[in-house]
Amino acid sequence: MTRSEFIVRLRNGLVGLPTATANDIVADYETHFADGLAAGRTEAEVAAALGDPGRLARELKTEAGIQRWRQEKNPSAAAAAVFAVLGLGAVDILILLPILMGVVGTIFGFFIAAIALFFSGGAIMVAGPFAGFPGGPFAAILMGLGLMAGAVFIGALLTIVTVWLVNGLVWFARLHYRLLKPALEPQSETANAGAAQ
């Protein structure tokens, strides 16, 4: 993504903010690009490092709503802050949560299938030679070992996918924490000041 594409998408996402605030934000990101280019990075590298401009715009609008609430403390500012946070969270809840639940359910189903496959392989390996397995006892033992090895392989792949999923969720949570941290800090400072007295 080029600098101009990034800035256009960011500016479009900032619609609804006061013009001066939006211009300040865009100027900050223009500075990021200028600094990156001065350091020898390409526009695409700087844009990738900054992230998705649409997501940044939603986060910045949410942060602006929270800042407005902290400065004005009136019902209009409160409503703006609540709707900004809900707007950011609505994307998560309406789009990402159903996808996440589907992925988690699928992974859980495959884990159960891998466990069942492992135990069925063990049962074939142990009981197959005595039950007249087609191909003889040696074929039953190999079939059981094959099923058990396949179950272990599936379990290992699912473990890797689960680790990737958890890492993605941690990254996503950190992204939201980074957004909400400025709103939480004044409360913790006030609580610390009150405790010190």
Secondary structure, 3 states (H helix, E strand, C coil): CCHHHHHHHHHHHCCCCCHHHHHHHHHHHHHHHHHHHHCCCCHHHHHHHHCCHHHHHHHHHHHHHHHHHHHHCCHHHHHHHHHHHHHHHHHHHHHHHHHHHHHHHHHHHHHHHHHHHHHHHHHHHHHCCCCCCCCCHHHHHHHHHHHHHHHHHHHHHHHHHHHHHHHHHHHHHHHHHHHHHHHHHHHHHHHHHHHHC
